[in-house]
Amino acid sequence: MDPFETPVRNAITNLRSSSAAFLVSSSPIQSSSEPPRLPPIEISPEKARNIFLLSVEPTTVLEGELQAALRREQDRNQVQKRQLVAMQSALVLNGAYIDLVRGQLEAQEKKTREKKKGGRLVGDGLPRLLTTREFVKRVAEFEQQAAEKAEGLKERKANREEKSEATKAWKALDDERKERNKEIKREWAIRVTEWEVERDLA
């Protein structure tokens, strides 16, 4: 027997040979990796049990001890049932959370794949029969995406050109404003000089 063998090590070893091997793998988890599911079980509601046996007045010491033991077992079972309800509720919530995260991961993976494909119609390098319905459909989708992309580029280019023209027009107006300001300053300087001359002659 391996002295370093532990329950945790055994569990990891068993996981590596199961469908849940991705849980102990160093590779990134994919959206297609589905964790093992624990089907919920039906849990009966809490209710009083053995009412008659516990309500009878014991006539012997043994009967009293048996009633006390029965109460302890019922209390223990009630605590265990509540713990079971809590754990099963947590499993259901965890399952819902995992489904949500897997959906987001799948969307991210799809986005990454589409980004990697770029402008390539066939991204895996495999041959295609040009007359197949699936490939014809992919051609139509590819052409539509290419057209939308080209239209987007054209629109962005038009926006850049429009912005450039607006900038040029603003610069021309600004230069004109600066020239007017210079002219006003020159006229003001001339008038100030004339006023000073008239003041000195007075």
Helices and strands as residue ranges (DSSP letters): H 7-16, G 21-24, H 51-55, H 61-117, H 133-201
